[in-house]
Each structure stands twice: as C-alpha cells, then as structure tokens.
C-alpha cells in the first residue's frame, strides 16, 4: 500500500477569494498548495490534507508521515517574540493562532509516534518552535536575498542563493555538500529547539535546514514543492513512511 502522507494548510477568509459567489463571502476556506500533493504523489505516496479539526494522537495514528507547509508568521506569543508588524486580522498574512496550535500539536504527536516529519518554510519554523526554539522576527539586510515581504517578486524564481550542508547530515545525503534554493521568507530559526541541529546554512549564516539526529525529522527553510522537478525531500519522506514499523517507534 502507498504510505499516507498528511499535509497541513491554512484557513482564509472568503472575502479574499476573487470571483467567489458573494453568498459565500462570510465563510472561510481551507487552502492547500497543490504542488505538495502533486510531489507526494510523484514520489509514490498518497497525499491527504488535514483541516484544523484533524489534530492530535488519533489522526496521527492513521497517517504514515506529516508535512507541515508554508504560510503566515507563527504567533510570537508562542515563542516569546515581539508583536508582528504583519498581523492583519483575518487575511492571508494574518497571525493565525489556531493554525499554530494545530500544527504544533500535530508535530508533537508525530514525534511521539515516530513517523517522518517534513517542515517547509513556516513548517520548518513551526518544527523548531514545537521543540522549544525561537525565531528571528525579521531578517536584517545581510547581502543575501531571503525575499522579505516588501520585495516578493511576482514570478517565483527556483534558485536564489546557495546553502551549505553539514557533512554526514540527512540534508547533505539528500542535497550534497552545497545546493541552490529558492528563498521566500522574512523570518528564520534563531535558538534551536531541544535536540535539533542546524544542518544547512545560507552564506550569511541563516539556518536553512534543521534535523533531529537519529530521527526522520527534517525542516527546510525554502520551498521544495515549488521546484519543477520532484525534490529529494519528497522521495525521502515517502520512502521513510514506507519503512515505518507498525505503531511507529518501538
């Protein structure tokens, strides 16, 4: 059987959907970038999307891997940071505490069961926060383009800056000594969560990949789903999900 790979998403206001029947404008919609399902399927997995209500031990018992996706900033109250200047109350860039709580709970339940976890961009940061880490609230100008919200391009470039990976790390096994990545974030990992190590850094030192040694846990600051080819991280998470023993970790 194909492994069941769960994908998180965001919840947005109906008012932000162009062309929507106005009778639905007061509602809310769950949104998932389709590239995640496409890439999981191409890697041999069966993708499922988890709404906010699908959270906790019971759902994690029924899946084989978890992908935590990108999106808005994690509420600074969760990790002890300053108030976010990007909070817009209900739109795409809003702080969404319910999403934070649902994804953090999923990460912790997945860690307890021992299923593979892949965190992408915001998901990379959520993974760090779930394990007690902190974030850089807004990256300064370091000479490396990390794509702040003020300078996001209309066209999504695939490769924007290099990342150097620690020899022997999971990330290095997937990407080699150095790889070029896209970069669409204004926050970053600061203090690492319990047990996590930084396995990849941009030329300015920004943490681009984190992992939990000895566990199937990987966070990537870039967006592998947006790369045309099937990124190795999707093949990794599906392959590891296939080898999960019944009941997760013993």
N, C-alpha and C positions, 0 to 999 in steps of 0.2 A: 504494500500500500504506500501511496505517496505520503510523506510527512505533512502534517497540518501546521502551517506557519501563520501565526496570528499577527495582524498589522494594526497598529493604533492610528487614530486620525484625530481630526479636530471638529468642533461643532460651531457653526457660524449662523449669523442672523439671516433670515430670508430676505431682508431688505438689501443685502449685499449681492444678491443673485440677479444678474442682468436678464431682463425678459421674462422674469417669473410672473405667473398669474398673480395679480395683486391680492387675491384672497388668501394666498399662502405667505404673504409678506410678514405677518406677525409670527410665523413659525420659525423653527430652527432646522438646519440640515446638517447631517454628518458628512464630512468631506474627507476623501482619501485620494491621494495622488495615484493615478492608475499605474504609473511606472513600477510601483512596488509589486503589485500583483503580477504585472507582465514579467518582471525579472524573476520573481519567485517561481512562477510557472515555467519560465525558460530554464531555470536551474533544476527543475524536476520536483518542485514542491507544490502543495495545494494551498493557495492563499485564502485566508478568511479575514474579514475586517471586524474589529471589535468596537462596538459603541461604548460609551461611558458606563452603561449599565452592566456590561460584561466584564467584571473585575473580581479579583480575589482567587482564593485557592480552588474553588470549584471549576472555574473556567480554565485555569492553568493546568488542572489535572486532565483536561481534554485536548490540549494542544501539544505540539512537539517542539515548537520554537516560537520566539517572540521577537518582533521587530518594532522598535519604538521610533517613530518618524519625526520629521522636522516640523517647524511652526513657530509660534509666538514664544516670547521670553517666559522662562519659569518665574513664578511669583517670587520676588526677592524675600518675602516674609518666610518662605520655605527654607531658605539657606542663609538668612541673616544679612542680606544685602540692602543697599539703598533703594528707595522707591524708583520704579521705572518711569522714565520720561515718555515711553511709548505707549502707556496704558490709554486705551481709547474706549473702554466700556462697551463691549458687545460686537465690535468689528474684528476683522481678521488679525490685526496687530494687538488686540487686547490681551492683557493678562487674563488667563482662564484658570482659576484656582481649581475648578472641578477637574479639568484635564490634568493638571499637575498631580492631584491626589490619585486619580485613576491610573495614570502611568507609573507613578512611584509605587503604588500598591501592586501593580502587575509585575514590575521589575523585582520587587522583594519576594513576591510569591514564586516567580520563575527562578530566582536564585535559590529559594528553599527547595524547590523540586529538582533543580539541577538541569533544566532544559536550556538550550542555547539562547543567548540574547544578543541581538544586534541593535545598537543605538545609532541613529543617523542625525547629525547636526543637533537640533534640540534634543533628540533622543540620546545622543552622546552626553549632553549636559545633564539630562534627567538621570541617566545611569550614575553619573558622578554624585549628583545631589542625593539620590536614593541611598547611597552608601556614606552619606555624611560630608560630602565635599562641598566646595564653594565655587562661585563663578566670578569672572571679570565682568562687571556690568556693562562696560562699553569700551571696546579696544581703542587705545590711542593710535595715532599715526605712527607706524613703525617702519614704513617704507615697503611693507608687504601689503598688497591689496587683499583684505579679508571681506570686502564688499559690505560696508556699513549700510544701514537702511537708507541713508541720504544719497548713496551713489549706486544703488542697484541698477544694472543695465536692463533694457527691455528684452534683449536677446540673452539666452542662457549660454554662456561660454562653458566648454567642457574642461579646459585645463588652464589654471590661472597662476598657480605657484607650486613649487616642489615641496615634498615632505620627506624628511629623512627618518628612517625607521631603525629601531634598536636591533642589533644582531641577535638572532635567536628568538625574537618575539613572534607572536602569532601574526602581527601585521607584516613583519618582514617576510614571513613564509608566504603570505598572500601577495605582497606587492614588491618584494625585493628590497634592496638597500635604499632606493630612492624612487619616488613616483610623483608625477604631476597630477594635481587635483583641482577641481573647481572650488569656489570659496564664496559662500553667501551668508555670512554671519557677522554680527557685531559684538556678540558675547563669546566667552571662551572659558574653558576649565581653568580654575585657579588652584586652590588647595585640593589635592586628590582625596577621594573618599577612601574609606577603610579597605585595605588590600589592593586597591587599584594601582597600576603603574602607568606612566606615560611611555608609550612605545613608539610614538611618532611626533615630530615637531616640525613646524614651518621654519624657514630661515631666521625669523625674528624670535624664535623660542616658543611661540604659541603652540599649545598642546593640540595635536591633530588626531591622535588615536590613543585610546586607553584600553587596558585589558586587565583581567583578573587572572594572574598566573595559575595554571593548573585547572582552569575552568573554561567553559565555552562561552566567554563573555567578551564582547568587542564593541567599543564605541569609536565612531568615525565622525570628525567634525565636518566633513564635506558631504556632498550629495551623490552617492554612487548610483542611485536609481536614475539620475538624470543623464548618465553617460550612455552613449548609444549602445555599446557592447554590454554584455552581461558581466558586471563587475565581479571579481573573485569572492567578495564578501557574501554574495547571494549563493554561490555554489558552496561556500564554506558552511553557511547556516543550514542549508538544506541537507548537505552531507552529514553534518553533526547531528541533525534532527533524526536522520535515518538510523544512526547508531545508538540513539538513546535507549538505555535499558528500560524495561517495563517498570513504571513507578519512579523514574528519574534516578537521582543519585541514591546509591545504597548507603 
